[in-house]
């Protein structure tokens, strides 16, 4: 599953304040920034901040 966030920094800070930590990233991919968190079952959830939406 993937979630689009407006600001990766704000999303990470909010999640950290609520006990959820980034397990991978954030990585700058040029057109976007990507990071991952996990749900309580250990399944990955992608966070993506688009800098430019090509669509």
C-alpha positions in Angstrom: 0.0 0.0 0.0 1.2 3.5 -0.7 0.1 6.9 0.8 0.8 10.2 -0.8 1.9 12.9 1.6 2.1 16.6 1.0 5.3 17.0 3.0 7.6 14.0 3.9 9.2 15.9 6.7 5.9 16.8 8.3 4.5 13.3 7.9 7.6 11.7 9.4 7.5 14.2 12.4 3.8 13.5 12.9 4.2 9.7 12.8 7.3 9.8 15.1 5.3 11.9 17.6 2.7 9.1 17.6 5.2 6.2 18.0 5.6 5.2 14.3 9.1 5.2 12.8 10.4 5.1 9.3 11.9 1.7 8.5 13.4 2.7 5.1 14.4 6.1 3.6 13.5 8.8 3.0 15.2 8.6 -0.4 15.3 11.4 -2.9 14.3 10.0 -6.3 14.4 13.3 -8.1 10.7 13.6 -9.0 9.6 12.3 -5.6 10.7 11.4 -2.1 10.0 7.9 -0.9 10.0 6.3 2.6 8.5 3.3 4.3 6.9 2.5 7.6 5.3 -0.8 8.7 1.9 -1.7 10.0 1.4 -3.7 13.2 1.8 -6.9 11.2 5.1 -5.8 9.7 3.7 -5.1 6.2 5.4 -2.2 4.4 3.5 1.0 3.8 5.1 3.4 1.3 5.0 7.2 1.9 5.5 9.3 -1.3 5.9 13.0 -1.7 5.6 14.0 -5.3 7.6 17.1 -6.3 6.1 17.2 -9.8 3.1 15.1 -10.8 3.7 14.1 -14.4 0.0 13.3 -14.9 
